[in-house]
Amino acid sequence: MNTADRDTDILIVGAGPVGLFLANECARRGIRFRLIETRNAQSEHSKALAIFPRTLEAFDMAGLVGPFLDAANRVTAVAVITHGRRLAHMRFEPEQSPYPFVAMVPQNVTERLLLEALRRRGGDVEYGSTFLSAEPGGGGVRADVDRSGTRVSLRAAFVVGCDGAHSAVRHLLHLPFEGGSYPDSFLLADVETNEGLPGDELQLCPSERGPLAIFPMSATRRRIVATIAAPEGDAPSLDLVRRVLAERAPREIEALSLHWSSYFRIHHRHVGSLRSGRFFVAGDAAHIHSPFGGQGMNTGLQDVWNLAWKLDLALRNHAGEALLESYGAERLPVIRTVIGTTDLMTRAMGTPSRIAQALRDAIIPMVSRLAPFQHAFVERLSELGIAYAGSPIVEGPGRRYWDDSLRGGAGIRERYLLMTGETEDAPTRRAAESLLARFPDVLEARSPSTTGIVLVRPDGYVAFESPEVDAAALDHVRSLLERQIA
């Protein structure tokens, strides 16, 4: 199926934050897309809330970050408090990022900002359109969509399922959703409160009655997340929220009124594969887990940040099979780590064992004061520590790369960046020129202030680096690119 035979390049199923971000990336890159959504409008409920520094960096590289910074309540500390006793207080201020805070932005605002950006770029959502089925054929995918009761066929190069925990795309591909579920229900409530707690601090409250977390949306509005043994009524009442807070929260907080509340059940599951031929899954369609830690939406956004540039190169006939296959190879280890961490946090915060509680309450004050623990905590929570070591398209640790030249939406797009320090060696200069001539459409040379050679991928991760600027290092770059670029 050549370009002229397609209705679109990428069919995106689901217009939550993950689907909207992918659509924005398509629009930024000049990729034709169709974004379909079963609902008739965006959600009015806040749901996910925290946006972490690495996601803000991705938004910056995508040219989207400004409105999110304007809308955010900035959190710079995390406290662990149980039975009125403060077990830990840790600053959340990573020095190596321009965004040393957690941005608290309700999901409905996130969706609105992403949709507004998409419309400014000439795109939109096709509401009232339900994905029915699809099958590969003719070098692409033929998909059927129910559009307000009318069955419509679309032809695309790729399909990406961003359609949530009950993903129709995942079910179509028969991808097992491996894992388990928590026995308790979860309470979620957005409440108006007094100013008894700091507006820039997130509180985690372990309790034998179940874990509780308090996310500050502003100085007087907070998100309450807690497990409960059994729901009371169709949605949590203000009285129930007050009882839960009285049992588990710091005594300083007082719930004054209720903005919105809901019950939900949580699983810890993920697919074994994120790709099946020309089909991909991302976000909740690929992984779900405990809300403690606030990692769910961020992990989904990072999924499509990893995927978008690879599809871009594939659509321009530059991506080899190894490049597309690397999506799962890189993201699945991250997903498994997130699920393991949030599951451990949830169980440790709500353990009914008095021995485990005593150990937890004794260990946390000690380890939380240690600089290595604080660094690891910030790296894990901020997602700045995500790296792709072991990836088939990376040599070395696969660390994050950041400098100001990547910012603003045009700093980095579809090309790898070859960052090279100065050299007077003529053979090395000729080797660099030869390398750029070999990959003119996917490689761009830049001269940063640092020494050595760094090959930066279009998502801001390092594919290769060497402290030396020499022909041997450039030959490594050539070999690496030849393995993944068609």
N, C-alpha and C positions, 0 to 999 in steps of 0.2 A: 504494500500500500504506500504509494508515494504521497508527497505533500498535497498534491492537487486532488487526490482521492479522499483526503481526510476532511471531516467537518471541524476537527480541532486537533491540536497536538496532545494535550493532556486533559483527560476528563477527571475532575476532582469531585469526589462524592463526599458531601458534608461540609457545611459552612460554619462550623465552630471556629475557635481561634486557630487551630492547626490548618484547616482547609483554607481559611482566609489568608493566613500567612503564606501558604504555598501559592495561592492565586496572586498575591502581591509580588512574590518572587518571579512568577511567570510574566506578569505585566512589566516588571522592571527589566527583565531579560529579553522582552520581545517575543515570548513564547505564546502561541495561541492556546487558550484554555477555555473550558466550560466548567463552571462551578455550580453544581446542582445541590439543592437542599429540599428535603421533604416538608419542613416547616414553611409557613407562609410569611414568617418574619423572624428576625433575630430574637434570641431569648432576652427576657427582661430581668432575669434572675442573675445574681452575682456569681454563684458557684466558685470557680477557681479565683484566687486572689493574688498570690505572691508572684512577682516577676523578678528573677534573680539576675545578678550582674552579667553572666555570660549570655543570657537571653537579651538583655539590654544592649550588649555589644553587637549581637546578631542584628537586632533592630536598627542599630546605628549603621552597620555595614549595609543594611537594606534600605537606608534612607527613611526610617519610620520612627525613630526614637523620640523626637521632640515632643509630640503630643502626650506620650506616655509619661515623660518627666513632668510635664505640666499637671497631669492628672494624679500623680502618685503621692501617697503618704510614704515618707522614707523611714525605714526601720534600720537602726544601726546597732541594735543590741538584742541578745536573746537571754532570757532568764529561765531557770528551772526552779519551780517553787512547789513545795508540798506541805500541807498542813500548817501554813503560815511561815514555814521555814524556807529561806532562800538557799538552795543547794548550789547554785551556780549563777554567775552573771558574766557573759562573754560579749565582748565588742564584736560587731560584725562590720568591719571596715577594711576589706581587702585593699592593700596599697597598690597592687599591680594593675588595677582596673580603673577606668575613668568613672565607674559607677560603684562606689564603695558603700552600697546600701541595698536593701531589698525594697523594691518598688511595690507598694500595695495598691493594686488597681483592680477593682471588681471585674469579673469576666464579662459582664454585659457592657462595661465601658471599653474593655479590650476589644470586644467584637465590634463595637461601634467605631472605634478609632481605626481598626483594620479595614472595615467596610468603607469608611470615608476615604481612606488612602487609596483603596482599590478603585473607587469611583473617580477619584482625581486622576488616576492612571488610565481611565477609560474602560475599566472592567466593572462587573456587577455579579450578583447572585441570581440564579434562576430558581426562584422559590416555587413551592408546590410541585417539585419535580423529584420523583422517587426512583432510585436505581432499582431495576428489576433483575437484569441478568446481563451477561456479556460472555463473549468467547473470542479467542484469538483467531485471526484469519487474514490472509492477504498482506502479511507483514505488519499488521496492526491489531486493533481490537474493535469488534462490533458490539455495541452496547444498546440495550433497550431501556428506555426511561418512561415512566408514567408521568405525563405532564397534565395535571388537573383532569385525569380520567382518560386521556388520549395516549396511546402507546406510540412512542417516537423512537426511531433508531438513530444512533450516532456512530460515527467512525472516528477513532482516535488512535494515536500511536501508543499511548500508555494510559492506564487507569490507576489512580491513587485513592485508596479508601481512607478517608479521614472522618468516617461516619460513626464514631463512638463505640461504646462497649458492646452494643448489639449489632455490630457492623454487618451489613448485607454483603459487602465485598469480601470480608473474611469468611462468612458462611459460604459464599459462592465458591471460594477457593478450597473449602474443607480444611482450613488451617486449625488444628487443635489449639484450644485456649487453655494452656496448662497452668495448674496452680490450685488454689483452694479459696475458701471464704472465711470470714470472721463470724463467730456465732452471734455477736451482738449487733444491734442496729446503731447507726450513727445519727446524731443530732447535729444539724447545722442551723445557726441562727445569726442574723445580723441585728444587733441591738444598739439602741442609744444608751450611753452610760454616762456616769459622772467622770470627772477628770482625776480619779484616784490613782490610776496607773499611768506611767509615762506613755506618751503618744508615739514614741520612736522605739518602743521595746515590745518584742514578741514574748509571750509567756507560755511555757510548757509546764503542765501541772500533773505530775504522776499521782495516782490515787488507787487504792484498792477497790474503789467503786468503778474504776475505768479511767482512761486517760482523758485529759481536757487540754485544749490549746486555745489561746486568745490572740487573735491577729488584729492589730490596730489599723482600722481603715481611716481614722482621723483621730483627733484628740478626744472625741466623745462618741465615736461610732466604732464598734468592734464586731469581728466575726468570732463566734463561739463554735468550736467543733468538739464533740464529746461522744463517747460511746454510752449507750443506755441499754439496760436489760430488755426493755419492751417499750414500744411506742405508746403514747397516750394521745388518742384522738388522731385526726387526719394529718395534723402538723403540730410541731412543738408550740406550746403556749408560753406566754410570758411567765406565768407561774412556774411551769416546768423548768424554764431556763434559769429562773431565780433559784430554784431548789438545787439544780446541778451546780450553779456557781457557789452557793452557800456550802455545799458539801466538799468542793474540790478547788475552788479558785482562791486567790489572795483576797483577804477580807476587805481590801480597799475598793474593790470594784462593786458597783451597784448598777443593775440593769433597770433603766427607767422606762423604756418602751421598746416594742418589737417592730422592726421594719419588714422582715421576711424570715421565714423558717421552713425547714423541710426535714423529713427523715430519709435516710438512704441506707442501702446495704453495700458493703464493700468487699471486694475480692482482691486477691493478689494473684494475678494471672498474666501470662504473656504468650504470644505465639512462638513457635519454634523456628519460623522463617518469616521474614518481612517481605519476601518477594516470591512470586511465582510467574516466571516469564515476563510478560509485559504488565503484570499487576503488582502493586505495592500496597502495603498498609502502614499507617502511621498514627501516632497519638493513641487515644483510648481504643481504637480499633485493633491495636497491636499490644497494648499493655494497660493494666489497671492495678491500682495498689492503694494502700492506706493514705488518707489525706494528711497525716501527721508528717510534717516536713515540707509540704506544699510543692512537691516535685512533679506532680502529674502533668499539668499543662506545659510547664517548662520542658519536660522531657519530650513531649509531643512536638513542640515548636522546634526543638533541636533536631528531632527526626527529619522534618522537612527541610531544615537548613542544610542538613547533610545530603539530602536527596536531590534538591532542586538543581544544583550545579551539575550533578551527574546526568540528570535527564536533559539538561541544556546541551551538554556536550554530545549526548547520544542523538539528540534531534538534529544536531549539526554534523552528524556522521563522524564524530571524533572519539566517541567512547567505545572502548573494547569491552568484552564481556566481563573482564575482571573489574572494571570500574563500576558497572551496575551491580555486580555481585557484592562489592565491598560495602554497600549500604547495610545489609544485614550483618556482615562480618564486623563492622564497626559499631553499629548501634545496639546489637543484642547484648554484648557484654555490659554496656552502660545501663541498659534496661534491667538486666539481672541484678546489677549492683544497687540500683535505685530501689527495686522491689525488696531486696534483702535488707537494705538499711531501714526502709520505712516499716517493714514487718518487725524487725528487731526493736525499733523504737516504740512501736505500738504495743508490743507484748511486754517490754520492760516497763513502760509507763503505767500499764494497767495490771501488772501481775498480782494475783490474789495471795501469793505465797508470802508469809511474813518474813521468812528467811531471805527470800529474794529482794523484798522491799528494803530490809535492813542493809543488805549488801549494796543495793543500788544507792541508797541514801548516804552510805558511808563512802562509796567509791567516787560518785560524781563530784563532791566538793574537792577531792584530792586531784583527780585527773584534769578537771576543768581549769585548774590554775597553771597547768604545764603548758609551756609555749608550743611544743610539738603537737599536743592535743588541740589547742586553740587553732593552730595553723591548719591542721587536718580537718577540723570541724568547718572552718570557713571555706576551705577549698572544696569540700564535699557539698556543702549547702549552696554555695555560690555557683556551682558547676564550672568554675574556672579551672578546676583540677581535671576535667574531662580530657582524656588523651586517647589516641588511637594506636598505641603500641601494639604490634602484632598484626596490624592490618595488612592485607596483601598488597596495598598500594602505598605503603609507608615504609621507610627505612629509619629506624630509630624510635624514640619515645612518642612521636606523633603529638607533640605538645601544642597548646594554643599559641598563636602568634598575635601580637597587637602592636600597631603604631598608628599615629594619626592619619597616615596616608590611606588607611583602609576605610575611613569614615565617610558618611554622607550619602551613600547610595551609588556613587560612581567611583569610589576608591578601589573597589574590588568587585569583579563581576564574573565573567566566564573564563578568564585566563589564570593560569598559574603565574605567580610572580617569582622571578629569579632575582633574589637579592644578593648582590655581589659587592664585596669591598673592592677598593682600588688595587690594581696590580700593574706592574711595569713589564711583566713577563709576556713577550710577544706570542709564544705558543699558547699560553692560557687565554689571551685575548682572542686569538684565532679560534680556539676551541669553543669559547663562549659565542662568538659570531656564528659558528657552524651550528651550534645547538639551537640558537634562535632561528636560523634559517630552516632547520629541520622541522620545527614546530611553530610556524609563523602565526597560526590561528589560535593557539592555546598557550603560548608562552610569551611573557612580557618581562623585559629587563628593567630593574630599578636599582638605584645606588643609595642604600641607606647609610647612616653614619657608622654602623657596626662593621666589624671585620668578618672575613670568612664568607661562606656561601650558605644561603637559606632558600629552600624552595617552598613557597607558601601556596597552599591550595586555594581555590576560590571560596572556601568557607572559613579561611583564616586559621587553618591548622598546618603544621610543618610536615611536609612529606619527606624532606631530607635536609640535613645540615652538616656542614664541615667547618672546622676552625680555619682551614686553609683555602685560599683561592688558587686552585691549580687544575691542570688538565685532568688529573685522576678523579678529583671530586666532580668535575663537570661530566666525566664519563659515567659516573654513578647516576647523575641526574638523567642523562640520556637513557641509560638502561631502565631506570625506574619509569620514565615516561613511556618508553616503548612497550612496556608490559601492560599499560592501561589505556593508551591512546591509539585509536585505530588509524 
